[in-house]
Amino acid sequence: MIIIPLIPTKSNFTTIDPLLEIVVKHNKKYAFVLSNANVNTNLFKEVASVLKTKGEVLGTLKTTVKMQIAELDGLGIEEVDKNHDNVKVINNIVKEIIKKM
């Protein structure tokens, strides 16, 4: 199974269709994970809506200051804050991937 991580911006969506052509041609299962998402914007809602027409979205990791700190420090969010909302999202994504395998 191929997990396709995407930051929900219009510029990131220019590569989806060519990528999906290759994935489908090779008969691979796939799903999307959105990351660094500002879920309170109209742009996010538009992009997420379009993405759902192209395949399953396993989860959305919200952009937060703690996520940015973790990235800058080369750490995972669980190392910075084990109770962060995105830790729960990541755990759910892992469970979904395991179920699909």
VEXBA-694844 format. One record per atom (N, C-alpha, C): residue in one letter; x, y, z. Coordinates in steps of 0.02 Angstrom, whole numbers, plus 32768, in hexadecimal, padded with zeros to 4 digits. Last residue first. Example, Ala and Ser with C-alpha at 12.3 -4.5 7.8 and 13.67 -1.06 7.14 Angstrom:
S82827F908162/S82AC7FCB8165/S82858002818A/A82947EE48186/A82677F1F8186/A82947F5B8186/
This chain:
M7F3D7F3B8109/M7F747F1180EF/M7F5F7EC980F1/K7EDB7F818146/K7ED77F7B80FE/K7F0C7F4C80E1/K7F007F8281CD/K7EC27F5F81B9/K7EC07F53816E/I7F737FD281C3/I7F797F8B81D8/I7F3B7F6481C3/I7F37804C81A3/I7F66802C8174/I7F6D7FE28184/E7EEE80658218/E7ECC805C81D8/E7EF8803A81A4/K7F5580728276/K7F23803D827E/K7EFF802F823C/V7F9480E68243/V7FB880A68246/V7F88806C824C/I7F2D81438259/I7F4581358215/I7F6980F28213/N7F27814282E4/N7EED812B82BD/N7F01811B8275/N7FA5817A8301/N7F9581368318/N7F59811A82F2/I7F9281FA82C8/I7FC581CD82AE/I7FB7818582C3/V7F2D822C831C/V7F21822482D4/V7F5381F282B6/K7F71822F8396/K7F358204838E/K7F2781F88345/V7FCF828F8375/V7FE5824C8389/V7FAC821A8381/N7F8583018361/N7FA082DF8327/N7FBC829B8337/D7F68832C83E5/D7F33831183BA/D7F4E82EA837E/H7FE182F9845F/H7FCD83268428/H7F98830483FD/N801982AF84C2/N7FD082B884C3/N7FB682E6848C/K80A182B584B6/K8081827484A9/K8035827884AA/D810083258470/D80C383268498/D809B82E68489/V817B8301843B/V817283458455/V813683488484/E816E8282840F/E81A78290843A/E81A182D5845B/E8102828D83BB/E80F9826783F9/E81338272842A/I813782CF834D/I810B82F4837B/I810182CF83BC/G81E682AC833B/G81A0829E832D/G817582C3835F/L826A83228316/L824782F38340/L820282E48325/G82B8838A82E8/G82C4834882CD/G82A3831182F5/D829A8409830E/D82C783E3833B/D82D6839D8322/L823F842B82AD/L827E845182B1/L82B2842C82DC/E81D783D182CE/E81F983CD828E/E823D83F08291/A81B18401834D/A81C983BC8345/A81F183B68304/I81868482832A/I81BF84798358/I81DC84338350/Q8117846182DA/Q814F848682BD/Q818E847F82E8/M80C684258339/M80DC83FE82FF/M8118842082DF/K80B08491838E/K80D6845783A7/K80EE842B836D/V806384E3833C/V80A584FA8351/V80CF84BE8369/T8016848282BA/T801684A182FC/T805C84B8830B/T7FAF843E823F/T7FEB8466824D/T7FE384888291/K7F6C8399824E/K7F6483E28250/K7FA88403825C/L7F5D831681E5/L7F87832F821B/L7F85837C8218/T7EDF82AB81BC/T7EF882EF81B2/T7F1F830581F0/G7EC8820A816B/G7ECA823981A3/G7EE7827B8190/L7EAE81C580F7/L7EB281A08136/L7EB281CD8173/V7E4981D98074/V7E748201809F/V7E7481DF80E4/E7E3B81807FDB/E7E2E81848023/E7E6181B08046/G7E2781E07F42/G7E3981A67F6A/G7E2B81B27FB3/K7DF282477EFB/K7E2882227EDC/K7E3D81E47F03/T7D9982897F46/T7D7F826C7F08/T7DB482407EE6/K7DE782BA7FAC/K7DBA82827FBC/K7D9C82637F7D/L7E2183297F6D/L7E4982EE7F7B/L7E1E82B17F89/V7DB983867F6E/V7DD2836B7F2F/V7DF8832A7F3A/S7DB0839B7FFA/S7D7683837FD4/S7D8C83647F91/A7E2D83CF8017/A7E19838F8036/A7DDE8371800F/V7E2684497FD0/V7E5884177FBE/V7E4483D27FDA/E7DBD848A8015/E7DB9847E7FCD/E7DE884467FB8/K7DED848F8098/K7DAE846D808A/K7DA8845C8040/F7E6284DC8086/F7E668497809E/F7E278471808C/L7E278555805B/L7E548531802F/L7E5A84E88045/N7DE3857F80CB/N7DBB856A8091/N7DE785428061/T7E2685438167/T7E26856F812D/T7DFB855380F5/N7E3D84F381D4/N7E0A852681DA/N7E078556819F/V7EA8849D81C8/V7E65848381B8/V7E2E84B781BC/N7F37849E818A/N7F1284D181AF/N7EC884C5819F/A7FA68417818F/A7F6684318178/A7F4A846681A7/N801383C1818C/N801E84098190/N7FDF842F8179/S7FCE83418122/S7FF783598159/S800083A48154/L7F6682BA80F6/L7F73830280F2/L7F9C8317812E/V7F7D822980A3/V7F81824680E5/V7F91829080DB/F7F2881B48037/F7F4881F48044/F7F4A8203808F/A7F4B81147FEF/A7F2181408017/A7F4A817F8025/Y7F4780827F85/Y7F6480C17F9D/Y7F3180E67FC8/K7F7C7FED7F34/K7F4D800F7F60/K7F6F804F7F78/K7FB07FDA7E8B/K7FC17FE17ED2/K7F8880037EF7/N7FBF7FC27DFF/N7F8C7FA07E27/N7F9D7FA07E72/H800A800E7DAE/H802C7FD67DCF/H7FFF7FB27E02/K7FAD806D7D8A/K7FCB80437D55/K7FED80057D73/V7F9B80AE7E03/V7F6580847DE8/V7F8080547DB3/V801780F17E0D/V800180C47E42/V7FCC80947E27/I801781407D98/I804B810E7DA3/I803480DA7DD6/E7FA781907DB1/E7FAB81687D74/E7FDE81307D7C/L7FCC81D27E26/L7F98819F7E29/L7F9681747DEA/L802B822C7DF0/L803F81F97E21/L800C81C07E24/P7FDA827E7D9E/P801082547D80/P8028821D7DB0/D7F8282B17E08/D7F6A82887DD0/D7FA182607DAE/I7FDC82F97E61/I7FB382BF7E76/I7F9F82947E3B/T8021836B7E45/T8043832B7E39/T801882EE7E48/T7FD583D67E69/T7FE683D07E22/T8006838D7E12/F7FC683E27EEF/F7F9583B87ECC/F7FA383B27E82/N801C843D7F23/N802A83F67F2E/N7FFC83C87F06/S7FDB84B67F06/S801884A47EE1/S802B845A7EEA/K7F7384BC7F63/K7F6384B17F1C/K7FA1849A7EF5/T7F91845C7FF5/T7F96849B7FD0/T7F88848B7F87/P7F9F83FA806D/P7F6484108047/P7F6B8457802B/I8021838C8054/I801083CA8076/I7FD783E9804D/L801882DC8057/L800F831B8033/L800483548063/P805182378041/P80498271806D/P804482B18043/I801081A4801A/I802581E07FF7/I801A821C8026/I803D8101802A/I80218139804F/I803D8178802F/I8019806E7FD8/I803F80AC7FD4/I801A80E27FFA/M802A7FC58000/M800080008000/M802C803E8000/
